[in-house]
């Protein structure tokens, strides 16, 4: 064991040496008055500081997680000073339009965020009694989301994707286009990316800057070449600023977190270094509660006009929706948007799967007073029709399409047009909710009126158009930029 010494400096008690350095962890012995999650300043052999935090503690030692990696640290010369508080972020409305690293330090060449208000990045639990029920529609401009899986203010709605699928393009399009309907309240975006490559980070920054979306967005990037343990703080840093903007400044905030699978991989790496007993697929047993501590920071609070709506993007290894990360995420959140590889390979963008996708709170944010009175039943009928299409396609694979009935062939035609006209749209095509609903009725009118059992006669009278009417009217609905 190393000989430990400590010296009193003006800035506090400093410990010299460590018993063990393993991965991102440093073990410091003979500690005094050290608390869990306390921040630590680590000095390397050149006297350069690195940040760490206390991950585990006992009567005699502290396990410190070094956020900037342990490369170059020495057991004998390492110096550690415990700072007496957890990691804090200065928060300010002026951070909008800026780009920061995963710990909230400027990455755009600008000055550090100046604010006397520094918040603990772990946040404060929201009293369940103080929560307001999520309501009101948020328009993303994507028909597959707005029409059938609507996002509601205060909701947690993740996007389940896979390697090679265009989740980056979809999330960038949501940031550019998301807005509130007919309201003057401020709407901001907090975007946090974990483990992304430099070219992906450059894509997001250029995209938001050129579209003008950066003015209402603040971005946090923990890049792929940054120490992986930094990713454990990045979503907490982003959510801390979001809470300030929502509950102190009264803004409505949309938080996008990508990629949560990279976050969970870092959590597994730290758990392995600590020697924890692994759970499913090597992830720590507390993965559920750790994810919940992030997802549950979304919502609305009584007495505050603001709200936090959260969309977490995660990639499913081997497209396995039963993998621990999407599986546990689905238990915590209120639905999911699923990107489908088959749709993507057939050229449909965004390749949002019609049936696995679900927004459990959609019913509370659409309809009369929110979008349009026909919205709920139209979405239900589109789901029912597309579900029948899936069954017919399965039957056609067995007996051949030529053996299908005339009605089944109509459903196949409906399914094709539904995918290529309703789900499919341009990457820079921003559809209003009225355009989306009108397009939904046009696609639905490919089916016989007698098949539309979920729509009232009054709505059919108002919106349904038979094929003769469609042929006379010519082109479909227009889109808006």
FISE-680172 format. One line per 8 residues: number of its first residue (from 1); for each residue y, z, x of C-alpha. Coordinates in steps of 0.05 Angstrom, whole numbers, padded with zeros to 5 digits. Example, Ala and Ser with C-alpha at 12.3 -4.5 7.8 and 13.67 -1.06 7.14 Angstrom:
1> -00090:00156:00246  -00021:00143:00273
END
This chain:
1> 00000:00000:00000  00070:-00015:00024  00118:00040:00043  00173:00043:-00009  00244:00063:00003  00304:00064:-00043  00377:00070:-00030  00436:00088:-00073
9> 00488:00033:-00076  00552:00028:-00115  00516:-00017:-00165  00457:00031:-00176  00387:00049:-00151  00353:-00005:-00110  00278:-00009:-00096  00252:-00043:-00033
17> 00183:-00075:-00031  00129:-00091:-00082  00055:-00075:-00086  00036:-00142:-00115  00065:-00211:-00129  00021:-00254:-00173  00045:-00316:-00209  00112:-00300:-00243
25> 00099:-00225:-00239  00122:-00172:-00189  00096:-00100:-00191  00146:-00047:-00169  00121:00025:-00156  00153:00094:-00159  00203:00076:-00212  00253:00123:-00245
33> 00284:00118:-00314  00263:00046:-00327  00254:00019:-00397  00212:-00036:-00428  00247:-00104:-00431  00301:-00080:-00384  00332:-00134:-00340  00321:-00132:-00265
41> 00359:-00163:-00208  00311:-00187:-00153  00339:-00204:-00084  00298:-00251:-00040  00296:-00252:00036  00363:-00289:00038  00397:-00240:-00008  00399:-00290:-00065
49> 00392:-00258:-00134  00341:-00276:-00187  00335:-00249:-00257  00273:-00213:-00283  00254:-00168:-00340  00207:-00110:-00348  00144:-00135:-00382  00101:-00073:-00376
57> 00113:-00002:-00355  00074:00061:-00338  00093:00128:-00309  00091:00102:-00238  00101:00027:-00238  00136:-00031:-00274  00111:-00102:-00281  00171:-00148:-00274
65> 00170:-00220:-00300  00215:-00261:-00254  00249:-00314:-00296  00266:-00359:-00238  00197:-00356:-00205  00169:-00316:-00147  00167:-00372:-00095  00195:-00347:-00030
73> 00191:-00273:-00048  00158:-00225:00001  00124:-00159:-00014  00158:-00124:00044  00230:-00150:00038  00237:-00157:-00038  00292:-00114:-00068  00296:-00097:-00142
81> 00351:-00064:-00181  00340:-00046:-00254  00402:-00061:-00295  00392:-00011:-00352  00396:-00062:-00410  00358:-00120:-00439  00378:-00193:-00430  00444:-00207:-00465
89> 00481:-00270:-00482  00556:-00278:-00490  00565:-00312:-00557  00625:-00353:-00581  00641:-00409:-00629  00670:-00446:-00569  00599:-00457:-00544  00592:-00514:-00594
97> 00594:-00582:-00560  00566:-00552:-00496  00500:-00559:-00457  00467:-00498:-00426  00402:-00484:-00388  00346:-00442:-00417  00381:-00376:-00400  00449:-00396:-00428
105> 00482:-00416:-00363  00526:-00479:-00364  00489:-00544:-00349  00546:-00592:-00365  00593:-00575:-00308  00637:-00532:-00352  00655:-00459:-00344  00610:-00402:-00366
113> 00617:-00380:-00438  00671:-00328:-00440  00664:-00275:-00493  00669:-00200:-00498  00614:-00202:-00549  00547:-00200:-00513  00485:-00197:-00556  00414:-00174:-00542
121> 00373:-00239:-00544  00316:-00203:-00580  00360:-00197:-00641  00356:-00145:-00696  00303:-00146:-00751  00331:-00167:-00818  00320:-00116:-00873  00275:-00152:-00924
129> 00316:-00121:-00980  00379:-00155:-00952  00348:-00224:-00950  00372:-00276:-01000  00323:-00326:-01027  00329:-00395:-00993  00362:-00446:-01038  00406:-00509:-01036
137> 00384:-00576:-01008  00398:-00600:-00937  00399:-00676:-00931  00366:-00703:-00869  00373:-00777:-00887  00298:-00787:-00881  00265:-00806:-00947  00197:-00777:-00927
145> 00230:-00709:-00920  00286:-00710:-00971  00245:-00743:-01026  00179:-00707:-01020  00185:-00648:-00972  00257:-00627:-00980  00288:-00578:-00931  00322:-00518:-00964
153> 00378:-00476:-00934  00347:-00414:-00901  00277:-00444:-00896  00229:-00448:-00838  00198:-00518:-00838  00161:-00538:-00774  00142:-00608:-00752  00070:-00616:-00729
161> 00063:-00674:-00680  00018:-00698:-00624  00024:-00726:-00555  00054:-00795:-00556  00082:-00790:-00627  00157:-00799:-00637  00176:-00726:-00652  00234:-00730:-00603
169> 00264:-00790:-00640  00253:-00757:-00707  00285:-00691:-00685  00344:-00729:-00655  00353:-00768:-00720  00353:-00703:-00760  00407:-00673:-00715  00450:-00735:-00723
177> 00443:-00741:-00798  00432:-00671:-00827  00487:-00648:-00873  00502:-00607:-00935  00518:-00641:-01001  00589:-00636:-01029  00608:-00573:-00991  00666:-00558:-00945
185> 00630:-00503:-00907  00618:-00512:-00832  00550:-00539:-00813  00526:-00531:-00741  00464:-00548:-00700  00431:-00505:-00647  00382:-00546:-00607  00333:-00514:-00557
193> 00283:-00553:-00516  00228:-00520:-00474  00188:-00555:-00420  00218:-00623:-00432  00224:-00675:-00376  00291:-00696:-00348  00289:-00764:-00382  00276:-00732:-00450
201> 00334:-00684:-00439  00378:-00742:-00420  00357:-00779:-00483  00379:-00722:-00527  00446:-00711:-00491  00464:-00785:-00492  00442:-00793:-00564  00483:-00735:-00590
209> 00544:-00752:-00548  00545:-00825:-00568  00535:-00809:-00642  00587:-00754:-00643  00536:-00702:-00663  00548:-00663:-00599  00614:-00637:-00626  00578:-00593:-00676
217> 00517:-00580:-00632  00501:-00531:-00576  00442:-00549:-00532  00396:-00505:-00490  00347:-00538:-00441  00291:-00505:-00403  00266:-00565:-00364  00195:-00580:-00342
225> 00211:-00564:-00269  00243:-00497:-00286  00199:-00435:-00280  00155:-00434:-00341  00170:-00361:-00357  00242:-00382:-00370  00217:-00415:-00434  00200:-00347:-00463
233> 00275:-00331:-00468  00302:-00399:-00487  00287:-00396:-00562  00313:-00325:-00565  00377:-00346:-00530  00386:-00403:-00581  00372:-00359:-00641  00420:-00306:-00616
241> 00477:-00356:-00617  00454:-00382:-00684  00458:-00312:-00713  00529:-00305:-00688  00550:-00372:-00718  00515:-00357:-00784  00527:-00284:-00798  00592:-00272:-00760
249> 00627:-00339:-00767  00599:-00357:-00836  00570:-00424:-00816  00507:-00457:-00840  00464:-00469:-00779  00403:-00513:-00769  00361:-00492:-00709  00313:-00541:-00677
257> 00262:-00513:-00627  00220:-00562:-00586  00166:-00557:-00561  00137:-00491:-00586  00069:-00509:-00555  00102:-00506:-00486  00130:-00437:-00505  00060:-00413:-00524
265> 00030:-00441:-00459  00080:-00399:-00420  00060:-00339:-00462  -00013:-00351:-00444  00004:-00359:-00370  00039:-00292:-00368  -00017:-00259:-00407  -00068:-00285:-00358
273> -00027:-00260:-00299  -00024:-00192:-00331  -00099:-00190:-00339  -00096:-00186:-00415  -00159:-00196:-00456  -00151:-00267:-00483  -00157:-00287:-00556  -00170:-00355:-00586
281> -00168:-00410:-00533  -00142:-00361:-00482  -00077:-00345:-00519  -00058:-00271:-00523  -00079:-00232:-00584  -00006:-00219:-00602  00011:-00294:-00608  00020:-00287:-00684
289> 00069:-00230:-00679  00107:-00262:-00622  00116:-00327:-00661  00136:-00287:-00722  00190:-00252:-00682  00222:-00321:-00672  00209:-00354:-00738  00231:-00295:-00780
297> 00301:-00297:-00751  00316:-00354:-00800  00342:-00339:-00869  00402:-00316:-00909  00430:-00246:-00915  00466:-00212:-00972  00541:-00207:-00958  00542:-00264:-00909
305> 00561:-00335:-00931  00524:-00366:-00872  00450:-00383:-00864  00399:-00403:-00810  00350:-00458:-00826  00296:-00470:-00774  00254:-00531:-00755  00205:-00518:-00698
313> 00172:-00579:-00668  00103:-00568:-00637  00052:-00616:-00609  -00020:-00605:-00630  -00070:-00613:-00572  -00118:-00670:-00590  -00082:-00674:-00658  -00121:-00611:-00678
321> -00084:-00577:-00736  -00132:-00518:-00731  -00108:-00504:-00659  -00080:-00432:-00654  -00007:-00454:-00647  -00001:-00498:-00710  -00051:-00453:-00747  -00011:-00389:-00737
329> 00055:-00425:-00746  00031:-00449:-00815  00018:-00377:-00836  00088:-00355:-00819  00130:-00414:-00842  00142:-00445:-00911  00105:-00510:-00903  00100:-00564:-00850
337> 00119:-00636:-00836  00059:-00672:-00804  00066:-00735:-00762  00007:-00782:-00772  -00021:-00823:-00714  -00051:-00877:-00759  00017:-00890:-00792  00050:-00893:-00723
345> -00001:-00943:-00697  00013:-00987:-00758  00087:-00988:-00742  00112:-00939:-00794  00172:-00897:-00772  00179:-00840:-00783  00103:-00832:-00787  00106:-00772:-00834
353> 00039:-00762:-00869  00046:-00762:-00944  -00008:-00712:-00963  -00014:-00660:-00907  00061:-00650:-00907  00088:-00596:-00953  00153:-00558:-00965  00135:-00495:-01004
361> 00208:-00480:-01022  00226:-00551:-01043  00224:-00531:-01117  00281:-00481:-01105  00329:-00530:-01073  00323:-00595:-01113  00333:-00616:-01185  00391:-00605:-01232
369> 00451:-00574:-01197  00423:-00589:-01127  00402:-00662:-01121  00384:-00698:-01186  00345:-00676:-01248  00290:-00728:-01236  00276:-00706:-01165  00220:-00654:-01176
377> 00178:-00696:-01223  00189:-00760:-01184  00163:-00726:-01120  00103:-00697:-01158  00085:-00766:-01185  00092:-00799:-01117  00045:-00746:-01087  -00005:-00758:-01144
385> -00003:-00833:-01137  -00011:-00831:-01061  -00069:-00783:-01067  -00104:-00833:-01112  -00089:-00888:-01061  -00126:-00848:-01008  -00187:-00842:-01053  -00186:-00916:-01069
393> -00181:-00934:-00995  -00242:-00891:-00982  -00280:-00926:-01037  -00258:-00995:-01012  -00287:-00978:-00943  -00355:-00968:-00976  -00359:-01023:-01029  -00306:-01072:-01005
401> -00238:-01085:-01034  -00261:-01145:-01075  -00306:-01099:-01116  -00248:-01054:-01138  -00221:-01054:-01208  -00154:-01086:-01224  -00122:-01018:-01231  -00149:-00995:-01163
409> -00120:-01058:-01131  -00052:-01041:-01162  -00057:-00973:-01129  -00073:-01005:-01062  -00010:-01048:-01069  00030:-00986:-01088  00004:-00949:-01026  00023:-01006:-00980
417> 00094:-01011:-01009  00101:-00936:-01009  00087:-00933:-00934  00126:-00994:-00913  00188:-00985:-00957  00193:-00912:-00977  00165:-00876:-00915  00187:-00929:-00866
425> 00260:-00934:-00846  00303:-00949:-00786  00316:-00897:-00732  00390:-00902:-00746  00384:-00912:-00821  00414:-00854:-00859  00393:-00854:-00932  00430:-00812:-00983
433> 00387:-00772:-01031  00408:-00819:-01088  00384:-00879:-01047  00318:-00843:-01033  00306:-00826:-01106  00323:-00896:-01130  00276:-00925:-01078  00222:-00877:-01102
441> 00229:-00902:-01173  00226:-00974:-01150  00161:-00961:-01112  00133:-00921:-01170  00147:-00978:-01218  00091:-01017:-01183  00043:-00975:-01224  00030:-00983:-01298
449> 00074:-00938:-01340  00012:-00908:-01372  -00009:-00881:-01304  00053:-00838:-01295  00030:-00774:-01327  00075:-00726:-01290  00141:-00756:-01312  00173:-00745:-01380
457> 00185:-00802:-01428  00260:-00790:-01422  00259:-00800:-01347  00214:-00861:-01353  00262:-00891:-01404  00320:-00879:-01356  00290:-00899:-01289  00225:-00938:-01296
465> 00230:-01013:-01286  00172:-01060:-01298  00157:-01117:-01251  00197:-01167:-01291  00259:-01124:-01285  00248:-01115:-01210  00240:-01191:-01201  00306:-01203:-01238
473> 00345:-01149:-01200  00323:-01178:-01133  00337:-01136:-01070  00319:-01062:-01066  00368:-01005:-01058  00418:-01006:-01002  00425:-00954:-00947  00486:-00919:-00920
481> 00505:-00903:-00849
END
